[in-house]
Amino acid sequence: MLRFGTAGLRGPLRDGPDGMNVTTVSRATAGVAAWLRERCLGGGAVVVGRDARHGSAEFATATAEIFTAAGFPVTLLPEPVPTPVVAFAVRQLGAVAGVQITASHNPPADNGYKVYLDGGSQLIAPADTEIEQCIDAVVEPVARESVSPSGTELVDRYLARVAELPGLLGGEGERAPVRIALTPLHGVGGELAVRALAASGFTDVHVVDEQFAPDPDFPTVAFPNPEEPGAADLLLALAERVDADLAIALDPDADRCAVGIPGPHGWRMLRGDETGALLADYVLRTATADPLVATTIVSSRLLSKLAAARSARYAETLTGFKWLARAGDGLVYAYEEAIGHCVDPATVRDKDGISAAASAADLVALLKADGRTLQHELDSYAVEFGLHAGDQVSLRLPDQAAASTLAATLRANPPSEIAGTPVKFTDQAEVRGRLRTDALIFDADDFRIVVRPSGTEPKLKCYLEVFAPVADATALSPARAEATARLADLAAYCRSLATVAG
């Protein structure tokens, strides 16, 4: 049976308990309903949404009809919607649960079932295993009762909230006009993102026509993930052609946002850690009352330094927004290096690519009015906090079990040095408390590597970071060149791990 991983159930569209199909979705829904009733939450409201992948409409209908038959008032969102809209709706309605049918940025053959509890936060332990036990106890056939889709009111309320954010987060100040290039990568975020940007004051938006309409086959990309090599090529070409100030790529369910900027050597996509520092600083400019910012154990160390300098608290969690959304009281911003950003945790307790895009656009507008750019900000961070340069190597393997096996092999025989430098090994599986997880950390004086199996894809992920002090702006260029070379050596080591897996 499919099990709840980092972001719910995900798997290939196929028959059987190990695939995404109507039977799997029906049993999962019946299990969630039983679990809610056991906790005296029966009869509470439930929100159901979907993306535009193969099977999503059928799965969402089945989910809504099973909850309805089980006695839960259901709001079935009428059209394919970004995942953060469901998280928003759960919180707005005070719903006891929400389900979004999505596989986010997985390949076209996959789909998934994402569960929200606790005021719109993702499912965590022990609820996940408890629900799985309820699923195991489901007796088929599962009863269904027809339900009519809702209107668009919740989507409109979501848009209204996004439109408020520039004023709330960016504060007062002169803003220059900003031209934006945008792609939703064949996903469901395109139209809503354009509307949200317009409502936030950004109407000069150019879209990648070939990728704008939802298409479950994702024909122009090998993998529908803005982080994948080549996925943003059409976006960057458009940004250069229209002389944009900012490029935005959303993943297919629009909960992730990648940012592209122009530079002396052409356009490039920022890493999630770079955007994370920029948006954290943006949010903290207006934050009050002992604010907290958070990221995960695989992210850059830069946020911890920036938080201290901006009189903010800093928290570190396990990978995934199910942990980040619960980082602590006073949370004003959270991000994960995999281009997930939460700029409005009071309203959406999950990553939200659309509100992140509006916030990034507002930051660019503020900086442009002052004659500065996002690159200027990144350069200033390097001088203030030291250069932090990152990279990621993902080893794609036959299945998730192979990724876990490779991690176990490395755990049993950890290297004492990497790229000619001694390293200290920390096994996060042996760490006591909330940071215990299947991850390996290798620390040296000038770099850090975190290795972990992906929770959603058949990959072993290696997160690399090189850091070095920078005396002043004149030292930036040679420091970056040295960091690039150092990262290449570390990436080569990580790729060599594939030989261990055969």
C-alpha positions in Angstrom: 0.0 0.0 0.0 1.1 3.5 -0.7 2.3 5.2 2.6 2.2 8.8 3.8 5.6 10.3 3.0 6.9 13.9 3.1 3.8 15.3 1.4 1.1 12.7 1.7 0.5 9.8 -0.7 2.2 9.8 -4.1 2.7 7.2 -6.7 2.3 6.2 -10.3 -1.1 5.9 -11.9 -1.7 2.2 -12.0 -3.9 -0.5 -10.6 -3.2 -2.1 -7.2 -2.6 -0.8 -3.7 0.8 0.5 -4.6 -0.6 2.8 -7.3 -2.8 5.9 -7.5 -6.2 4.8 -8.6 -9.9 5.3 -7.5 -9.7 2.3 -5.1 -6.6 3.7 -3.4 -8.1 7.2 -3.1 -11.4 5.7 -1.8 -9.7 3.7 0.9 -7.5 6.6 1.9 -10.6 8.9 2.2 -12.5 6.3 4.2 -9.5 5.9 6.5 -9.2 9.7 7.0 -12.9 10.0 7.7 -12.7 7.1 10.3 -9.7 8.7 12.0 -11.5 12.1 12.2 -14.6 10.4 13.8 -12.4 8.7 16.3 -11.3 12.1 17.5 -14.8 13.5 17.7 -14.3 15.5 14.6 -17.0 13.8 12.6 -19.4 16.2 10.9 -16.8 18.9 10.6 -16.2 20.7 7.3 -13.8 19.2 4.8 -12.2 21.0 1.8 -11.3 19.0 -1.4 -9.3 20.4 -4.3 -7.3 19.1 -7.2 -4.7 20.0 -9.8 -5.0 19.2 -13.6 -3.1 15.9 -13.7 -4.4 12.7 -15.2 -7.0 11.3 -12.9 -7.2 14.3 -10.6 -10.8 15.2 -11.4 -12.0 11.6 -10.8 -10.0 11.3 -7.6 -11.3 14.6 -6.2 -14.9 13.7 -7.0 -14.5 10.3 -5.3 -12.9 12.0 -2.2 -15.7 14.6 -1.9 -18.4 12.0 -2.3 -17.0 9.6 0.3 -16.6 12.4 2.9 -20.1 13.5 2.1 -21.5 9.9 2.6 -19.6 9.7 5.9 -21.4 12.8 7.2 -18.9 15.6 6.6 -20.0 18.9 4.9 -17.7 19.1 1.9 -16.5 22.1 -0.1 -15.4 20.7 -3.4 -13.5 23.5 -5.2 -15.0 23.9 -8.7 -11.9 24.0 -10.9 -8.2 22.9 -10.7 -6.5 25.1 -8.1 -3.1 25.6 -6.7 -2.3 23.6 -3.6 -2.0 26.7 -1.3 -5.6 27.6 -2.1 -6.7 24.4 -0.3 -4.4 25.2 2.7 -5.9 28.7 2.8 -9.5 27.4 2.5 -9.1 24.9 5.4 -8.0 27.7 7.6 -10.6 30.2 6.4 -13.4 27.8 7.0 -12.2 26.3 10.2 -12.3 22.9 8.5 -11.3 19.7 10.3 -9.4 18.5 7.2 -8.5 19.3 3.6 -7.4 17.1 0.7 -5.6 18.2 -2.4 -5.2 15.8 -5.3 -1.8 16.6 -6.7 1.7 15.2 -7.3 3.2 18.7 -7.4 6.3 18.5 -9.5 6.5 14.8 -9.9 6.7 13.2 -13.5 3.5 13.1 -15.6 2.7 9.5 -14.7 2.3 10.2 -11.0 -0.5 11.6 -8.9 -1.0 12.1 -5.1 -3.2 12.7 -2.2 -2.2 15.5 0.2 -3.9 15.9 3.6 -4.2 19.0 5.7 -5.1 19.0 9.4 -4.6 21.3 12.4 -5.8 24.6 10.9 -4.4 24.0 7.4 -1.1 22.3 8.2 0.2 19.2 6.5 -0.2 15.8 8.1 2.6 14.7 10.5 3.3 11.8 12.8 1.7 10.1 14.6 -1.5 11.0 12.7 0.0 9.5 9.5 0.5 6.0 10.8 -2.8 6.2 12.7 -4.6 7.0 9.5 -2.8 4.2 7.7 -4.1 1.8 10.3 -7.6 3.1 9.7 -7.1 2.6 6.0 -6.1 -1.0 6.6 -9.3 -1.5 8.4 -11.5 -0.2 5.6 -14.2 -2.6 4.4 -15.1 -2.2 0.7 -17.2 -1.1 -1.1 -16.9 2.5 0.3 -20.2 4.4 0.3 -20.4 7.5 -1.9 -22.9 10.4 -2.1 -23.0 13.0 -4.9 -21.8 16.5 -4.1 -22.0 19.7 -6.1 -18.9 21.9 -6.6 -18.7 25.2 -4.7 -18.5 28.6 -6.2 -15.4 30.7 -6.5 -15.7 32.7 -3.3 -12.7 31.0 -1.6 -10.5 31.6 -4.5 -11.5 35.2 -4.6 -10.8 35.6 -0.9 -7.4 34.0 -1.4 -6.6 36.5 -4.2 -7.7 39.4 -2.0 -5.3 38.3 0.8 -2.4 38.0 -1.7 -3.2 41.6 -2.9 -2.8 42.9 0.7 0.7 41.4 1.2 2.9 44.0 -0.5 1.6 46.7 1.7 1.7 44.5 4.9 5.1 43.0 4.3 6.9 45.6 2.2 5.6 48.5 4.1 5.7 52.1 2.9 8.2 53.3 0.3 8.5 54.3 -3.3 8.0 51.5 -5.9 9.2 51.5 -9.5 7.3 49.7 -12.3 8.4 46.1 -12.7 8.2 43.9 -15.8 7.7 40.2 -15.1 8.2 37.1 -17.1 6.2 34.1 -15.9 5.7 30.4 -16.5 3.4 27.9 -14.6 5.2 25.0 -16.3 1.9 23.6 -17.7 0.4 23.6 -14.2 -2.6 25.2 -12.6 -1.0 28.4 -11.3 -0.8 30.5 -14.4 -4.1 32.3 -14.5 -4.3 32.8 -10.8 -0.8 34.1 -10.6 -1.4 36.7 -13.3 -4.6 37.8 -11.4 -2.7 37.9 -8.1 0.1 39.9 -9.5 -2.3 42.4 -11.1 -4.2 42.7 -7.8 -0.9 43.4 -6.1 -0.1 46.2 -8.6 1.9 44.3 -11.2 0.2 44.3 -14.6 3.2 44.2 -16.9 3.4 40.4 -17.0 4.6 38.4 -20.0 3.9 34.6 -20.0 5.5 31.7 -21.7 2.7 30.8 -24.1 3.9 27.2 -24.7 3.6 26.5 -21.0 0.7 28.6 -19.8 -2.3 26.3 -20.2 -2.6 23.3 -17.8 -1.4 20.1 -19.6 -0.9 16.9 -17.6 1.6 15.6 -20.1 4.0 18.5 -19.5 5.2 18.4 -23.2 8.0 21.0 -23.1 9.9 19.8 -20.0 11.6 16.5 -19.2 10.5 16.9 -15.5 8.0 19.6 -14.5 10.2 21.1 -11.7 11.7 24.6 -12.0 14.9 23.2 -10.3 15.6 20.7 -13.1 18.2 21.6 -15.7 16.5 23.2 -18.7 13.0 23.5 -17.2 13.3 27.3 -17.0 15.0 27.8 -20.4 11.9 29.1 -22.2 11.2 31.5 -19.2 14.7 32.9 -19.2 14.6 33.4 -23.0 11.3 35.3 -22.6 12.7 37.4 -19.8 15.7 38.5 -21.9 13.5 39.1 -25.0 11.1 41.4 -23.2 13.8 43.1 -21.0 12.1 41.9 -17.8 13.1 42.9 -14.3 12.1 39.5 -12.8 11.4 36.0 -13.9 9.0 33.7 -12.0 8.6 29.9 -12.5 5.9 28.1 -10.6 5.8 24.4 -10.2 2.7 22.5 -11.5 0.6 22.9 -8.4 2.0 26.4 -7.7 3.2 25.8 -4.2 6.8 26.4 -5.2 8.3 29.6 -6.7 11.6 29.9 -8.5 13.0 33.4 -9.2 15.2 34.4 -12.1 17.3 37.6 -12.4 19.4 39.3 -15.0 23.1 39.6 -14.5 26.3 40.5 -16.3 26.5 37.0 -17.9 22.8 36.8 -18.8 19.8 35.6 -17.0 20.0 32.9 -14.3 17.6 31.2 -11.8 18.3 31.9 -8.1 18.8 29.0 -5.8 16.1 28.5 -3.2 18.5 29.5 -0.5 19.2 32.8 -2.3 15.5 33.6 -2.6 15.0 32.5 0.9 17.4 35.1 2.3 16.0 37.8 0.2 12.4 37.2 1.2 13.3 36.7 4.8 15.0 40.1 4.9 11.9 41.6 3.0 9.5 40.2 5.6 11.6 41.2 8.6 11.6 44.8 7.5 8.1 45.2 8.8 7.8 42.3 11.3 7.2 43.1 15.0 6.8 41.3 18.3 9.8 39.0 18.4 9.6 37.5 15.0 10.7 33.9 14.1 12.1 32.8 10.8 12.7 29.1 10.0 14.3 26.8 7.5 15.4 23.1 7.4 18.5 21.1 8.2 19.4 20.9 4.5 19.2 24.7 3.8 21.9 27.3 3.8 23.4 28.6 7.1 22.9 32.1 5.9 19.4 32.6 7.3 20.6 32.0 10.8 23.2 34.8 10.5 20.7 37.1 8.8 18.1 36.5 11.6 20.6 37.3 14.3 21.6 40.6 12.6 17.9 41.6 12.1 17.0 40.8 15.8 14.8 37.8 14.8 14.7 34.3 16.3 15.8 31.4 14.1 14.5 27.8 14.0 15.7 24.8 12.1 13.4 21.8 11.3 13.3 18.6 9.4 12.8 18.8 5.7 9.2 19.6 4.6 6.7 22.3 5.3 4.7 20.0 7.6 7.6 20.7 10.1 8.3 24.3 9.1 4.7 25.4 9.6 5.1 24.2 13.2 8.5 25.8 13.8 7.2 27.9 16.7 5.2 30.9 17.9 5.7 34.2 16.1 6.6 32.6 12.8 6.6 35.2 10.1 8.5 33.5 7.3 9.8 30.0 6.5 11.5 28.5 3.5 13.1 25.3 2.2 15.9 25.3 -0.3 13.7 23.4 -2.8 12.1 26.7 -3.8 9.3 26.5 -1.2 8.5 29.8 0.5 5.8 30.8 3.1 5.6 34.6 3.4 2.1 34.6 5.2 2.0 31.7 7.7 -0.9 33.3 9.6 -3.1 32.6 6.5 -1.4 29.8 4.6 0.5 27.3 6.7 2.3 25.8 3.8 4.6 26.9 1.0 2.8 29.2 -1.5 4.3 30.0 -4.8 1.8 32.7 -5.7 2.2 34.9 -2.6 5.9 34.4 -2.8 5.9 35.6 -6.4 3.9 38.8 -5.4 6.3 39.4 -2.6 9.4 38.9 -4.8 7.9 41.4 -7.3 7.3 43.9 -4.6 10.8 43.6 -3.3 12.1 44.2 -6.8 9.9 47.3 -7.1 11.2 48.7 -3.9 14.8 48.0 -4.8 14.4 49.3 -8.3 13.1 52.7 -7.0 16.3 52.9 -5.0 18.5 52.0 -8.0 19.3 48.5 -6.7 18.6 44.9 -7.8 18.3 41.5 -6.1 21.9 40.8 -7.1 23.0 43.9 -5.2 21.2 42.6 -2.2 22.9 39.2 -2.5 26.3 40.9 -2.9 25.7 42.9 0.3 24.8 39.7 2.2 28.1 38.1 1.0 30.1 41.0 2.4 28.0 41.2 5.7 27.8 37.5 6.4 30.4 35.8 4.3 29.9 34.1 0.9 27.5 31.1 1.0 27.4 29.2 -2.3 25.3 26.2 -2.8 24.4 23.4 -5.2 22.4 20.2 -5.2 23.2 16.8 -6.7 20.2 14.4 -7.2 21.0 10.8 -8.0 17.9 9.3 -9.7 17.5 5.7 -8.7 15.0 2.9 -9.7 12.8 3.4 -6.6 12.7 5.1 -3.2 13.8 1.8 -1.6 17.1 2.0 -3.6 17.6 5.6 -2.3 17.2 4.4 1.3 19.5 1.5 0.7 22.2 3.7 -0.7 21.9 6.1 2.3 22.3 3.0 4.6 25.4 1.9 2.8 27.0 5.3 3.1 26.0 5.4 6.8 27.8 2.1 7.4 31.0 3.3 5.7 31.1 7.1 6.0 34.2 8.9 4.5 36.7 10.5 6.7 37.5 13.0 4.1 35.9 14.5 1.0 37.7 16.3 -1.9 40.9 16.0 0.1 39.5 17.7 3.3 38.8 15.9 6.6 35.1 15.9 7.5 33.1 15.4 10.7 30.2 12.9 10.2 26.8 13.3 11.9 24.1 10.7 11.5 20.8 12.5 11.9 19.1 9.1 12.4 21.0 8.9 15.7 20.1 12.4 16.9 17.7 12.4 19.7 14.6 14.5 19.6 12.8 16.4 16.9 15.7 16.5 14.3 16.0 12.8 14.1 15.7 11.7 10.4 17.3 9.6 7.7 20.0 12.1 6.8 23.8 12.2 6.9 25.8 15.4 7.4 29.5 15.9 6.6 31.0 19.1 8.0 34.4 20.7 7.1 35.8 24.1 7.8 34.7 25.6 4.5 31.9 23.3 3.4 28.9 21.2 4.4 27.2 18.3 2.7 23.8 16.8 3.7 22.7 13.5 2.1 19.2 12.2 2.4 16.7 10.0 0.4 13.9 12.1 -1.1 10.5 11.6 0.6 8.6 12.0 -2.6 10.8 10.8 -5.5 13.2 7.9 -6.2 16.3 10.1 -5.5 19.2 10.4 -3.2 19.7 14.1 -2.7 23.0 15.7 -1.8 22.9 19.4 -0.6 26.2 21.2 -0.9 27.2 24.5 0.7 30.6 26.3 0.5 31.3 29.3 2.7 34.1 31.8 3.0 34.6 35.3 4.5 34.6 38.2 2.1 36.6 41.3 3.1 34.8 43.7 0.8 33.0 44.0 -2.6 36.2 43.8 -4.5 36.9 40.3 -3.1 33.5 39.0 -4.3 34.5 37.9 -7.8 37.5 35.8 -6.9 35.7 34.3 -3.9 32.8 33.2 -6.1 35.2 31.7 -8.6 36.9 29.7 -5.9 33.6 28.6 -4.4 32.4 27.4 -7.8 35.5 25.3 -8.2 35.1 23.9 -4.7 31.4 23.0 -5.4 32.4 21.2 -8.6 34.8 19.0 -6.6 32.1 18.2 -4.0 29.5 17.6 -6.7 31.9 15.1 -8.4 32.2 13.2 -5.1 28.4 13.1 -4.7 27.9 11.8 -8.2 30.5 9.1 -7.5 28.1 7.7 -4.9 26.0 6.4 -7.8 28.6 3.7 -8.5 27.9 2.3 -5.0 24.3 1.8 -6.1 25.4 0.0 -9.2 
